[in-house]
Amino acid sequence: MFICAETKIGRCKSLGDQVRVMALRLGGGWSQAREDLAKEAEQWFGREPVTTKQEWRAIRAEVFRTE
């Protein structure tokens, strides 16, 4: 169930991979911007993949903010 589970693009090995998967799941403009979002997330938070739901919520709120 968690974002680092197996996906169509393979196992998520970095935070950027996790962000790309989320962007693809959201679709629309998010999927088109997935590479830029992944780069920004790794610049801000590093490359280590998220391991807890609480961390993922915090990162997702920052990367996918809509305000």
Steps between C-alpha positions, in 0.01 A plus 500: 500500500779746579658701218825300491316177420565341161369714214491481125832687486667264747592527865550855629866541591498874567276784608495614138355165394229529764410850384489387135261217590273737692498748211407222256219390731365855523508536122439818302760772533661322793610209282644740244700679769619181675870537413514860625311406816737208565808722458361762736406242762850350494659846524285590800489169686784280365488175302411254777152355448229578752436218747208626710157633413559807713816592304320434172210730598741782584697464177186458289350815652811695405562357153137480383380823662229677305475835680 
